[in-house]
Amino acid sequence: VPLVYMYDDHDWLGNDSGFQETQPGARQTALESYRLAIPHYPLQQPNSNSAHAFTIGTVRFVVSDLRSEARPQQIYSEEQRDWLFRELRQSYLYDFLIWVTTKPWIGTPEQGGDNWLGNPNDRQMLAEVLSSLERRNVLAVSSDAHMTAFDDGRNTGGNTSNASFPILQSGPLDRLGSTKGGPFSDGCYATRWERNHQYSLIQFTNDNCLVITAYRGDETTVLFTKRLCGDNIYGSTASAGTGSCEIPS
């Protein structure tokens, strides 16, 4: 099975750790371990982080490293930020660009939180770039939260007043269900404290569409299906909601 892997809080030098080393040399050892042990596409800054990008057909995939450079009030380095912005601003070269973020994007702002909401400056700068793209063809795929959810863009825009990108929160494949963040335009799916075995598939069609199908268990239980087509797959931020995402216990 082809695999693209990026570490985050539970598999990087202790839970919620970041740039600061728990032991001398630990950070460089972890980066080197990724380079040696994990199959990956060429890394952009291999001595600093594990971010990378690759193209399959007419789709660009951009994978951020939001753990190895994380500091208080800074989710990544300026070098990685600039690289990500360059990748996003070239989304017009592709039918779609899939941005992989290992941290939740939607939720209630929390000072120092271990997510995008805890890094408001980085989040706002990125939201502005995403909302100003020449071609609005970016889908974010997020992890960490043990649930599946989808937002069409109405809750992803930060403080921007323009249309904003859709996001797929995918999981958990084999973890106990729980929630993080919200609201999501199409709700969220999981059963709390049970192994949910949830996953999502994205199909790219010949008529310039991407089709998201989220499953629980085998392919007989469909949680939702979304079809996004054309050069503009963004949603309006004018109908943004408030609150959280609730799942049954």
C-alpha positions in Angstrom: 0.0 0.0 0.0 1.5 3.4 -0.9 2.1 5.5 2.2 2.8 9.1 2.9 3.6 9.6 6.6 4.1 12.7 8.7 4.7 12.6 12.4 2.9 14.7 15.0 2.3 14.9 18.7 2.3 11.3 19.7 5.3 10.3 17.7 7.8 13.1 18.0 10.1 13.3 21.2 7.2 13.0 23.6 3.6 14.2 23.5 3.1 17.9 22.3 6.9 18.5 22.1 8.3 20.6 19.3 11.6 22.3 18.4 12.8 22.3 22.0 14.9 19.2 22.6 14.1 16.8 25.5 17.7 15.5 25.3 20.7 17.0 23.6 20.8 16.0 19.9 17.3 14.4 20.1 15.7 16.7 17.4 18.4 16.0 14.8 18.3 12.3 15.6 14.5 12.3 15.1 14.8 14.1 11.7 17.5 11.7 10.6 15.4 8.7 11.7 12.6 9.9 9.4 15.0 10.4 6.5 16.5 6.9 7.0 13.5 4.8 8.0 10.5 6.3 6.4 9.9 6.1 2.6 9.3 9.7 1.4 9.4 12.1 -1.5 12.4 14.5 -1.6 12.4 16.8 1.4 12.6 20.6 0.9 14.8 21.3 4.0 16.0 17.9 5.2 18.2 19.3 8.0 15.4 21.5 9.4 12.1 19.7 8.8 10.4 16.9 6.9 8.0 18.9 4.8 7.7 17.8 1.2 5.5 17.9 -1.9 4.9 15.7 -4.9 2.7 15.5 -8.0 0.5 12.6 -9.2 -1.0 13.2 -12.6 -2.6 16.7 -12.4 -2.8 16.8 -8.6 -0.2 18.4 -6.3 0.1 17.1 -2.8 1.8 19.3 -0.2 2.7 17.9 3.3 3.5 20.3 6.1 5.7 19.4 9.1 4.0 21.2 11.9 5.9 19.4 14.8 9.6 19.6 14.4 9.8 23.4 14.3 7.0 24.2 16.6 7.7 26.9 19.2 5.4 29.0 21.4 3.3 31.2 19.1 5.0 29.7 16.0 3.9 26.6 14.3 6.7 26.3 11.8 9.9 28.2 10.7 9.8 31.2 8.4 11.6 29.1 5.8 8.9 26.4 5.8 6.2 29.0 5.8 7.6 30.7 2.7 8.0 27.3 1.0 4.4 26.5 1.8 3.2 29.8 0.5 5.1 29.4 -2.8 3.6 25.9 -3.3 0.0 27.2 -2.6 0.5 30.2 -5.0 1.3 27.8 -7.8 -1.9 25.8 -7.3 -3.0 27.2 -10.7 -0.6 24.8 -12.4 -2.7 21.8 -11.3 -6.3 20.6 -11.3 -6.2 20.4 -7.5 -3.8 20.9 -4.7 -4.2 18.7 -1.6 -2.7 20.3 1.5 -2.0 17.9 4.4 -2.0 19.5 7.8 -1.5 17.3 10.9 -3.2 19.8 13.2 -6.8 20.8 13.4 -7.7 24.1 11.8 -11.3 24.9 13.0 -12.2 25.5 16.6 -12.1 28.0 19.4 -9.0 30.1 19.8 -6.9 29.1 22.7 -3.7 30.8 23.9 -0.8 28.4 23.4 -2.9 25.6 22.1 -1.2 22.8 20.3 -3.0 23.4 17.0 -3.6 26.2 14.5 -5.9 28.1 16.9 -3.0 28.4 19.3 -0.9 30.1 16.7 -3.2 32.9 15.5 -0.6 34.9 13.6 0.6 31.9 11.5 -3.1 30.9 11.0 -4.2 34.3 9.8 -1.3 34.7 7.4 -2.0 31.3 5.8 -5.8 31.9 5.7 -5.1 35.1 3.7 -2.9 33.3 1.2 -5.4 30.5 0.7 -8.2 33.0 0.2 -6.3 35.0 -2.4 -5.2 32.3 -4.7 -5.6 32.7 -8.5 -7.2 29.3 -8.7 -9.3 28.3 -5.7 -8.6 24.6 -6.0 -7.1 23.7 -2.6 -8.6 21.0 -0.3 -7.0 20.6 3.1 -6.8 17.2 4.7 -6.4 17.3 8.5 -5.8 14.7 11.2 -5.2 14.5 15.0 -8.9 14.7 15.9 -10.3 11.1 16.3 -13.4 11.8 14.1 -14.4 12.3 10.5 -15.8 15.7 9.4 -16.1 18.0 6.5 -16.4 21.8 6.1 -17.2 23.4 2.8 -15.2 26.6 3.6 -17.7 28.6 5.7 -15.7 28.0 8.9 -12.1 28.0 7.6 -11.5 31.6 6.6 -10.0 33.1 9.8 -10.7 36.8 9.7 -10.9 36.9 5.9 -14.2 38.0 4.4 -13.7 36.1 1.1 -14.6 32.6 0.2 -12.3 30.0 1.9 -11.0 26.5 1.4 -12.8 23.2 2.2 -11.3 20.8 4.7 -11.6 17.1 5.3 -11.0 15.8 8.8 -10.3 12.2 8.3 -10.1 9.4 10.9 -9.7 7.6 13.2 -8.6 4.4 11.5 -8.1 2.5 14.8 -8.4 4.9 17.7 -11.1 5.7 20.2 -13.6 8.3 19.0 -13.4 11.9 20.3 -13.9 15.4 19.1 -11.7 18.5 18.5 -12.8 21.8 17.2 -15.8 22.7 15.1 -18.3 23.7 13.9 -18.2 21.9 10.5 -20.7 22.6 7.8 -21.5 19.0 7.4 -21.1 17.8 11.0 -18.7 15.3 12.4 -18.8 11.5 12.8 -17.5 9.2 15.5 -18.7 7.3 18.5 -17.0 8.3 21.7 -14.8 5.8 23.5 -15.3 3.2 20.7 -12.9 2.1 18.0 -14.5 3.6 14.9 -12.4 2.3 12.0 -13.1 5.3 9.9 -11.3 6.5 6.7 -11.8 8.5 3.6 -11.1 8.1 -0.1 -10.6 10.9 -2.6 -11.2 10.1 -6.3 -10.1 12.4 -9.0 -12.2 12.2 -12.1 -11.6 13.0 -15.8 -14.2 15.9 -15.7 -12.1 18.0 -13.3 -13.8 16.9 -10.1 -12.7 15.3 -6.8 -15.1 13.0 -5.0 -14.7 12.4 -1.3 -16.3 9.4 0.3 -16.0 8.8 4.0 -16.5 5.3 5.4 -16.9 3.5 8.7 -15.8 -0.1 8.9 -16.0 -1.6 5.5 -17.2 0.1 2.3 -20.9 -0.7 3.1 -21.2 2.1 5.7 -20.9 5.5 4.0 -20.7 8.5 6.3 -20.9 11.1 3.6 -20.0 11.8 0.0 -18.8 15.2 -1.4 -18.2 16.2 -5.0 -16.1 19.3 -5.7 -15.6 20.4 -9.3 -13.9 23.1 -11.4 -11.5 25.9 -10.7 -13.3 27.2 -7.6 -14.2 24.7 -4.9 -14.2 27.2 -2.1 -17.2 28.0 0.1 -18.6 31.3 1.4 -17.5 32.5 4.8 -20.6 34.6 5.1 -22.5 31.7 6.8 -19.9 30.9 9.4 -21.2 29.3 12.5 -20.1 29.0 16.1 -19.9 26.2 18.6 -18.3 22.8 18.7 -18.7 19.3 17.1 -20.7 16.8 19.1 -20.7 13.0 18.7 -22.7 10.3 20.5 -21.2 8.3 23.4 
